[in-house]
Structure formats: structure tokens, C-alpha cells
Amino acid sequence: MLLIKMIWMLKYITMSKKLYLVRGLPGSGKSTLGDILKGENGSKFEADTFFMVKKENGEVIDRHVENGVYDYDKDLIGNAHSDCLSRTENSMSNDVENVVVTNTFTQEWEMEKYYELAIKYDYQVFSIIVENRHGGIDKHNVPNKSLKNMERRFDIKLRKNRGRIIQKDKKESKFKILLNNIKDIFS
């Protein structure tokens, strides 16, 4: 049994594929840090790129346009996050070594699906919070009231369940079992 536990522990510690979830308020520098973390051969995704569009005659004809116009539509925010998750999974299913997601992630539950993907594709996860101590300016002109609301609900758990994921159906995930095995080795 000890050998099995050690194999699980070594597998987790030596995972070469990394998923970085970069959290923070608009203007904090998430995108800049994300570009650094992804490296030359990594992938970076953010829900905001869904709103980078090309328009003709006032109609959106293309999304994810690199030098497009930012055209936020609150009614499409769910689509933007689904698209971000889908693009992330596509990269992970192709074994991209460094995958970075730079969203506000103001609530812990907003990261759950990414943790589930990490389990599915054997990625080690790093949740990184970026603070705006440098006076960065939000490039999307988010209203001050919205920024204050995001700041108020920003959820930080320094030791949430010792890294275990609690699934809504209360079933134990592979990740939770692995962490429990690691914990047992050292206790």
C-alpha cells in the first residue's frame, strides 16, 4: 500500500503539464503575467478575447480578433466563459505543457471546471492572484461600481480543504483521492 501511495505522490510531483489560473481584478496585470507564464510553446486563454471583435455595418462578423475592437455584451458573458473553457480543454487534450487562463475568477466556484479538466488531463494546477499595486489601468474601461463589486466578492481561500476539490455531487475525484493518499504518507 505504501508503494502505491508513493507512486501517486511521485506522479503528482513530477507532472510536467501545468495549468495556471491567474486571478485578479481588471487592470491588475493578469494578461501580462499570463503571457510570461505561457512561454514560447504554451497557450493563454481569457474570456475577454471573446469580445475582441471585427464588425461590418455595426454587426459582429468575427470574434477573437487579435487587433479587434473590444465590444463587451453582458448577455454573452456565459458564452464567453464557455468558449474560454472549451479552448482551454482543447489545448489540454493536445498536451500543451503550459496552459494559462487569465480571468477575474472572483469566486472559488468559477475555477472548479478548470480543476476538473486538470484531473482529466493530468495537469498540475497553480492558482495565482495578481494584485494591482503598480497602479495598472483597466484596458476595458470597467465601470468603477463594477470594480468595487468584484473587489467585494473576491473570494480567497488560503487553505481550502487542503487543495481538495469538492464536487457538487459529493463524489471523490481522482485529485481528492490522490491528495488524501499524499496526506496519509506524511501523517
Backbone hydrogen bonds, N-H to C=O, Kabsch-Sander energy under -0.5 kcal/mol:
donor,donor_aa,acceptor,acceptor_aa,energy
5,K,1,M,-2.2
6,M,2,L,-2.4
7,I,3,L,-2.2
8,W,4,I,-2.3
9,M,5,K,-2.4
10,L,6,M,-2.8
11,K,7,I,-2.4
12,Y,8,W,-2.1
13,I,9,M,-2.6
14,T,10,L,-2.4
15,M,12,Y,-1.0
18,K,97,E,-3.3
19,L,124,Q,-3.1
20,Y,18,K,-0.5
20,Y,99,V,-3.0
21,L,19,L,-0.6
21,L,126,F,-3.0
22,V,20,Y,-0.8
22,V,101,V,-2.9
23,R,21,L,-0.7
23,R,128,I,-3.8
24,G,104,T,-1.0
28,S,25,L,-1.9
33,L,29,G,-2.5
34,G,30,K,-2.9
35,D,31,S,-2.1
36,I,32,T,-1.4
37,L,33,L,-2.6
38,K,34,G,-2.2
39,G,35,D,-0.8
39,G,36,I,-0.6
42,G,38,K,-0.8
43,S,98,N,-2.3
45,F,100,V,-2.7
49,T,46,E,-1.3
50,F,47,A,-1.6
51,F,48,D,-1.6
52,M,49,T,-1.4
53,V,51,F,-1.0
53,V,69,V,-2.8
54,K,62,D,-2.1
56,E,59,E,-2.4
59,E,56,E,-2.1
61,I,54,K,-2.9
62,D,54,K,-1.3
64,H,49,T,-1.0
64,H,52,M,-0.7
65,V,52,M,-2.5
66,E,64,H,-0.6
68,G,65,V,-2.0
69,V,53,V,-2.7
71,D,51,F,-2.9
71,D,69,V,-0.6
76,L,73,D,-2.5
77,I,74,K,-1.0
80,A,76,L,-2.4
81,H,77,I,-2.2
82,S,78,G,-2.3
83,D,79,N,-2.6
84,C,80,A,-2.1
85,L,81,H,-2.3
86,S,82,S,-2.5
87,R,83,D,-2.5
88,T,84,C,-2.2
89,E,85,L,-2.7
90,N,86,S,-2.2
91,S,87,R,-1.9
92,M,88,T,-2.5
93,S,89,E,-2.9
94,N,90,N,-0.8
94,N,91,S,-0.6
95,D,92,M,-1.8
96,V,91,S,-2.0
99,V,18,K,-2.7
99,V,97,E,-0.6
100,V,43,S,-2.8
101,V,20,Y,-3.0
102,T,45,F,-2.6
103,N,22,V,-1.0
103,N,101,V,-0.7
110,E,107,Q,-1.2
111,M,108,E,-2.0
112,E,109,W,-1.0
114,Y,111,M,-0.8
115,Y,111,M,-1.9
116,E,112,E,-2.3
117,L,113,K,-1.8
118,A,114,Y,-2.1
119,I,115,Y,-1.9
120,K,116,E,-2.4
121,Y,117,L,-2.5
122,D,118,A,-0.6
122,D,119,I,-0.8
123,Y,118,A,-2.6
124,Q,17,K,-2.8
126,F,19,L,-2.7
128,I,21,L,-2.8
128,I,126,F,-0.6
130,V,23,R,-3.3
130,V,128,I,-0.5
131,E,129,I,-0.5
133,R,131,E,-1.3
141,N,138,D,-1.1
147,L,143,P,-2.1
148,K,144,N,-2.5
149,N,145,K,-2.0
150,M,146,S,-2.5
151,E,147,L,-2.6
152,R,148,K,-2.4
153,R,149,N,-1.9
154,F,150,M,-0.7
154,F,151,E,-0.7
155,D,106,T,-3.4
156,I,154,F,-0.6
158,L,156,I,-0.5
160,K,157,K,-0.6
161,N,159,R,-0.5
162,R,159,R,-1.2
163,G,160,K,-2.2
164,R,161,N,-2.1
167,Q,165,I,-0.7
167,Q,171,K,-0.5
170,K,167,Q,-2.1
177,I,173,S,-2.3
178,L,174,K,-2.7
179,L,175,F,-2.7
180,N,176,K,-2.3
181,N,177,I,-2.3
182,I,178,L,-2.5
183,K,179,L,-2.7
184,D,180,N,-2.3
185,I,181,N,-1.7
186,F,182,I,-1.5
187,S,183,K,-0.7
187,S,184,D,-0.6
